[in-house]
Amino acid sequence: MSALAGCGTTTAAPPTPSGPGVLTLSNASPPAPGGEVGEASTEFADAADMTMWTKLSTTEKDVDRIAKYDVNKTVKGSMYLEPKTSAWFDGFRGPFVYQELAGDIVMHARVKVEGKKGGQPKRKFSLGGLMARQPGSYAKPNWVSVATGTAEKSGQVEVKYTQDGSSKPQELAVKAGWVDLALARVGRVFVALYKEDGGKWKVGRRWPSNLPDVLQWGVTAYSDWDSYNLLKKDATKANAKQVKGTPDLKLTVDFVRFLRPELPEYADPLNTASVSDEVLIKAMTPAGA
């Protein structure tokens, strides 16, 4: 979906020749649970739930940068993941477990990121969260993500779009503890959203996207960018081996749920005059979440 010209009309209206109409809050609907995509949702209540998720390092033949990974074991009712020294930035790669899904999707998860000894991770760019990635894109990485933890400083949500190996991250302040994250695609638009525990949903970022219909949707975590040292400018060499360092991150995921979003054709979610943040939040987050 491309952005349309014009600012839209001042009332909820069908499409006009000059641009999109305005989607009002009353005309927006939350994403639909269930169906084919809903079957990919995982509550992590049983160790067998782990079989639904695939390691990228296995399918695309890479160094396994996961130190510890289990379901309903380390933390009851949750997925648990500790990364080795790793990074998802430009051409650098880190841990990723995913399911391959097609079409318009909302991926919603409740996550907690901590340092290994509790509190915020001490090492820079120690983040965990959600990613949607183009399969087979090692040579020219293409993916979007929303993650939380420590970036340049602690207590951040990082929203990031990487196109042909060039990452454009943005950091937003967030409280420590449990955070709800949502990563959504509707048409050719990607949206990252987040919500502090007990807080309200916020839009982290909207991006135009040309990613293919079938993507890898899943969970990522990475840590300890400073240990790359001289390899920070050489992703090829850095990816060829496990970089030794002092990673400091443990990620707990309470659930991952998949839903189907829908917007009327006259709405342009890249245009805030057509789809405001308030309306976008209603359309891209589960009812009652």
N, C-alpha and C positions, 0 to 999 in steps of 0.2 A: 504494500500500500504506500503510495507516495503522498506527500503533503499537497493539499489542494490550495489553489490561490484564493485570496480573499479571507475575510475575517468571519464570515458566516452571518446569519441573521440574528436579530435580537430576541426572537421567540423560538420555541421548539417547532421546527418546521421540516418538511421534506427537503431534499436537496434543491439548491437553486443553481441557475446557470453559472453564477459567478463564484460559487464556493460551497463549503459544507454548511449544514444546518447546525443548530445548537441542540445538544442532547441535555435534557434537564434531569435533575435528580429523580423525579417521579417516573420518568420514562426509562431510566437505567435499571438493568437487572443484574443481580449477583451471578457469578459463574455457576454453571450447573454441575452438581456432583454426580457420580455414577457413570454408567455407560462404559464403553470400552476403555477409555482413558482412566476412569475411576478404579478399574481393576488393578492398576499399577500402584495405587495408594498403599502405603505400608505404615502400620502402627507400631511395629517392632516389638510385639508382645511375645514373639516366639523366635528362637534361634533359626528356625527354618525360613524366616522372612529374609534372611541374608541371601538366599538363593535367587531372589528376584533382582538382585543388584549385581552388576558386572564391573570388574576392575578394568579401567582403560589400559593400564599397563599390560594386562593379559591380552586384550583383543587387538591392540595396536603395537604390541611387542616393544616394551619400554622397561626401564629400570622401575622396580616396585618401590616407590618412595613412601610406603606406609609402614610405620613401626608397629602399630597395634590397631586391629579392626575386628569388631565383633558386634553381635546383636543379642540383646537380652541376657548379657553375661556380666560385663564390667559394670554396666548400669542397667538395672532391671527396666524392661519396657522401652529401651532406647537403643539406637545405633550409637556406637562409640568408635571414634577414630583419632589416632595420634599420627601425625605426619613426621617423617624424617625431614631434614633440611631440604627445602623445596620452594618453588615459586611459580605462580601462574601470572606471568607478566611478559608482554611481547612474545618472544619465542620460547621462554622458559616454561617448564612443565612441572606439575605437581600431582598429588593424588587426586583421583576422580573415580567415583563409583556411580553408575548410571543405569537408566533404562532408556531404550530407544523408542521414541514416540513421535507421532506425526500430527500435524495440524496446529490449530490454535489451542493453547494450553495455559492454565494457571498452575504453577507449582508452589505449594504453600507448606512451610515447615516451621517448627518451633525448635530453636537451637540455643545452646549455651556454649560459649567459648571461654576457656580458662587457661591460665598457665599451668604447668605440670604440678606446681605446689599450691595451686589455687590463686585467686585474684586474677588480675589482667596478665596476659602474656608479656614477658619482659623483653623478648626479642622483636625487633622491628619487622613489620609485615608478616605477622602471625595472625592469620584470618581463617575463618571457616564459614561455609554457607552453601549457596546454591549456584549452579552453573548450567547453561544450555550451550552445547558445543556442536559444531559441524563435524560429523564423522570424517575420519581420514584427513584431518587438516593439520598434521604435524608440520608440513613444509610451509604452509601459509595459514597460521592459526586464526580461526574465526570462532568467537564465543562471547557470551555475555554472562555476567555474574553479579550476585549481591552477597556480600559476606560481612561478618562482624568480628571484632577483636582489636588487635593493635596494628595500626598502620605506621605512619611517622610518629604518631602518639597513640596512647591507649584510648579505649572507649570510642570506637569508630564503627560506622557502617561504611563499607566501600562498595560503590557501584562502578562497574567497569565494562566497557565494550572494547573488544579487541578485534580489529579488522585487518586481515592479511598480515598478521604479526605485529601490529602496532596498537598498544594498549592506551586507552584514555580513561584513567581512573579519576574518581571524585570521592572525597571523604566527607562524612557527615557525623556529627557528634551524637553519641547514644549512651545510655546508662548501661552499666555492667549488669550481668545476669541473663535471664532468658529473653530472647528476642524472637518475634515472629518475622519471618522473611517471606516475600512472595516474588516470584519471577514469572512474568507472563508474556506471551506473544498473542497478538490478535491482528490478523492481516499481516502487514509488513512492519508492524510496530512492536518493539519490546518495551516493557515497563518493569522497573524494579521498585518494590515497596517494602516498608519495614514498620514495625510497631514494638515499642518498648513494653515490657511486662506491665500490664495495667494502664497502658497509654492508648493513644489513638493511631490509626494507620496514617503514614505519611508517604508521599511519592518521592522516591529517591532520584529517579531519572526516567526520561522517555528517550528512546532512540529509534531512528529509522533503521530498518534491517533488511538485508537481502539474503539472509540465511535460508537454506533449503527447507522443504516441508518436513523432512525427517531429521530429527536432532537427537543428540544424547542429552537427556535431562537428568540431573543428579546432584550429588553432594561432593563438595571439595573441601580440602583443608591444606594449608601450607604454612611454613614458618621459617624464620631465621635468615632473611635476605642478606644480612651483613656477612654471613659466613661464606658467601660466594666470592668475596674479595675481588681478585683480579679477573674473575670470570664473569663479572657483572655485565661486561660488554660482549660476551661470547657465549650465546645460548647454545650453540652447537656443541662446544666443548663441555659446557656445564651439564647438558642433557645426557652426555655420553657415559657418565658415571654418577655414583652417589657422592655428592659433596659432603664432606665431614663438617660437622658443626655442633651447635648446641640448640636444637629446636626446643621450643617451649610452648606447646599448644596441646590441649585436649578438647575435642569437640564431642558434645552430646546432642543427639538429634531425637526429639521426642516422637515425631512423626513426619512423614512426607505424604502430602495429599495432592492428587491431580484432579483438576476440574476443567470444564469447557467454558471459556468466556464467549460472549457474543455482544457485538455492537451493531446498531442499525447502520445501513449503508451510508446514510447522510452524515454520520459522525466521523470526524477526523481526529483521532486521539493524539496526533502530533501537534494539533492546534488547540491551545488552551482556551481560546475563545469558543471553540466548538465543543470541547470536552474539558471541563474544568478539573482541577485536582480532586475536588470533592466527588464529582460524578465518576471520575476514573477509578477512585478508590472503591466506590460502590460496585462498579462493573468488574473489577479485577480482584476483589477479596471475597472470601466465603461469607455468606450470610451468617451473622452472629459471631464471627471470629474477632 
